[in-house]
Amino acid sequence: MTATQDDLFRFLDELGIETTTVEHPPLFTVEQSQGLRGAIAGRHSKNLFLKDKKGAIFLVVAEEDAAIDLKRLHERIGASGRLSFGSAELMQELLGVTPGSVTPFGVLNDREARVQVVLDDALAAPGPVNFHPLVNTATTTIAAPDLVAFLRATGHEPLLLSFSPASASPDL
């Protein structure tokens, strides 16, 4: 059974994690969500649901303005060959969300831990971070260390990567 927004908030509460949530009209893109920047403090993200040639699934959670080289990302995360976007059906099956609502909170639905979370280390640094709470009609603010604690509590140890321009050098 797919977890709901209420299930998510209950789980976070059971972990002792404090959040605040702001409801808003549906947002489907980073560009649309940028209109809320004055109303919701903290760092914002873009979330990419990807799969490799062998069917391994990755959820890349990066700061919204991070430069992600999709042609080379597979090398950095240990994927088998180039990455492509996962289908809406697979996203619904594993994360319980639809396109436009992709969020690290979706791993609550990935009970078999099939999804490898790749977290931008900028989003793991102290301070508030913001994500959709399984629906794109709200944004939930959580402390970055609490996000990592949430991921671990769901069985998803995040792979921390830097998506800063310096990390794009071939030496890394």
C-alpha positions as CSV (number, residue, x, y, z in Angstrom):
1,M,0.0,0.0,0.0
2,T,1.3,3.4,-1.0
3,A,2.1,5.8,1.9
4,T,0.1,9.1,2.0
5,Q,1.2,12.5,3.0
6,D,-0.4,11.8,6.5
7,D,1.6,8.6,6.7
8,L,4.8,10.5,5.9
9,F,4.1,13.1,8.6
10,R,3.4,10.3,11.1
11,F,6.6,8.6,10.3
12,L,8.6,11.8,10.6
13,D,6.9,12.5,14.0
14,E,7.7,9.0,15.2
15,L,11.4,9.7,14.4
16,G,11.1,13.0,16.4
17,I,11.8,15.0,13.2
18,E,10.2,18.5,13.1
19,T,9.0,19.9,9.8
20,T,6.8,22.7,8.5
21,T,4.6,22.5,5.5
22,V,3.2,25.2,3.2
23,E,0.4,24.3,0.9
24,H,0.3,26.0,-2.6
25,P,-1.0,25.4,-6.1
26,P,0.5,22.4,-7.9
27,L,4.1,22.9,-9.0
28,F,5.6,20.7,-11.7
29,T,9.0,22.2,-12.4
30,V,11.8,23.9,-10.6
31,E,11.0,27.1,-12.6
32,Q,7.4,27.1,-11.2
33,S,8.6,26.5,-7.7
34,Q,11.0,29.4,-7.8
35,G,8.0,31.7,-7.5
36,L,7.7,30.7,-3.8
37,R,11.2,31.6,-2.8
38,G,10.2,34.5,-0.7
39,A,7.6,32.5,1.2
40,I,9.6,29.3,1.9
41,A,13.1,29.7,3.4
42,G,15.9,27.2,2.9
43,R,17.5,25.3,0.0
44,H,15.4,23.9,-2.8
45,S,16.0,20.9,-4.9
46,K,15.6,19.2,-8.2
47,N,14.9,15.5,-8.1
48,L,15.8,13.1,-10.9
49,F,14.4,9.6,-11.1
50,L,16.9,7.6,-13.2
51,K,17.7,4.0,-14.2
52,D,20.7,2.4,-15.7
53,K,21.1,-0.2,-18.5
54,K,20.7,-3.1,-16.0
55,G,17.6,-1.7,-14.3
56,A,19.3,-0.2,-11.2
57,I,17.2,2.8,-10.0
58,F,18.7,6.1,-8.7
59,L,17.0,9.1,-7.2
60,V,19.3,12.1,-7.6
61,V,18.5,14.9,-5.1
62,A,20.4,18.0,-6.0
63,E,20.3,21.7,-5.2
64,E,18.0,23.3,-7.7
65,D,20.7,25.1,-9.6
66,A,23.2,22.2,-9.6
67,A,24.8,21.4,-12.9
68,I,24.3,17.7,-13.5
69,D,26.1,16.1,-16.5
70,L,23.7,13.2,-17.2
71,K,26.1,11.9,-19.9
72,R,28.8,11.3,-17.2
73,L,26.8,10.9,-14.0
74,H,26.8,7.1,-14.3
75,E,30.6,7.1,-13.9
76,R,30.3,9.0,-10.6
77,I,27.5,6.9,-9.0
78,G,28.7,3.4,-10.2
79,A,25.8,2.9,-12.6
80,S,26.0,0.4,-15.4
81,G,26.2,2.5,-18.5
82,R,24.3,5.7,-19.3
83,L,21.3,6.7,-17.3
84,S,17.8,7.4,-18.6
85,F,14.7,8.7,-16.9
86,G,12.6,6.1,-15.2
87,S,9.0,5.7,-16.4
88,A,6.1,7.3,-14.6
89,E,4.8,3.7,-13.9
90,L,8.1,2.7,-12.2
91,M,8.2,6.0,-10.3
92,Q,4.6,5.3,-9.0
93,E,5.5,1.7,-8.1
94,L,8.7,2.5,-6.2
95,L,8.2,6.0,-4.8
96,G,4.4,6.3,-4.8
97,V,4.6,9.6,-6.6
98,T,3.8,11.0,-10.0
99,P,6.0,13.1,-12.3
100,G,6.2,16.6,-10.8
101,S,6.0,15.2,-7.3
102,V,9.4,13.4,-7.1
103,T,10.9,13.8,-3.7
104,P,13.3,12.0,-1.4
105,F,10.3,11.5,0.9
106,G,9.1,9.0,-1.7
107,V,11.6,6.4,-0.5
108,L,9.1,5.8,2.4
109,N,7.3,3.7,-0.3
110,D,10.4,1.8,-1.4
111,R,10.2,-0.9,1.2
112,E,12.6,-3.2,-0.7
113,A,15.2,-0.4,-0.9
114,R,15.6,-0.8,-4.7
115,V,16.2,3.0,-5.1
116,Q,19.8,4.3,-4.5
117,V,19.5,7.9,-3.2
118,V,22.2,10.2,-4.5
119,L,22.2,13.3,-2.4
120,D,24.0,16.5,-3.3
121,D,26.3,17.2,-0.3
122,A,25.1,20.8,-0.4
123,L,21.7,19.5,0.7
124,A,23.2,17.5,3.5
125,A,25.0,20.6,5.0
126,P,23.3,22.2,8.0
127,G,20.3,24.3,7.4
128,P,16.7,23.9,6.1
129,V,15.9,22.0,2.9
130,N,12.6,21.8,1.1
131,F,10.8,19.0,-0.7
132,H,7.3,18.0,-1.8
133,P,5.6,15.8,0.8
134,L,4.6,13.1,-1.8
135,V,2.3,15.6,-3.5
136,N,3.2,18.7,-5.5
137,T,0.6,20.9,-3.8
138,A,2.8,21.5,-0.7
139,T,6.4,22.0,0.3
140,T,7.8,20.6,3.5
141,T,10.9,22.1,5.2
142,I,13.2,19.8,7.1
143,A,16.6,20.3,8.7
144,A,19.3,18.7,6.4
145,P,20.6,16.3,9.1
146,D,17.0,15.2,9.7
147,L,16.6,14.4,6.0
148,V,19.6,12.1,6.2
149,A,18.2,10.5,9.4
150,F,14.9,10.0,7.5
151,L,16.6,8.4,4.6
152,R,18.6,6.0,6.8
153,A,15.4,5.1,8.8
154,T,13.8,4.0,5.6
155,G,16.8,1.8,4.7
156,H,18.3,4.2,2.2
157,E,21.9,5.2,3.0
158,P,22.5,8.2,0.7
159,L,25.5,8.4,-1.6
160,L,26.8,12.0,-1.0
161,L,28.1,13.7,-4.1
162,S,29.2,17.3,-4.8
163,F,27.6,18.8,-7.9
164,S,29.6,22.0,-7.6
165,P,31.5,23.1,-10.7
166,A,34.7,21.9,-9.1
167,S,33.4,18.3,-8.9
168,A,33.0,18.2,-12.7
169,S,36.7,18.0,-13.2
170,P,37.9,14.7,-14.7
171,D,40.4,14.2,-11.8
172,L,37.5,13.3,-9.4
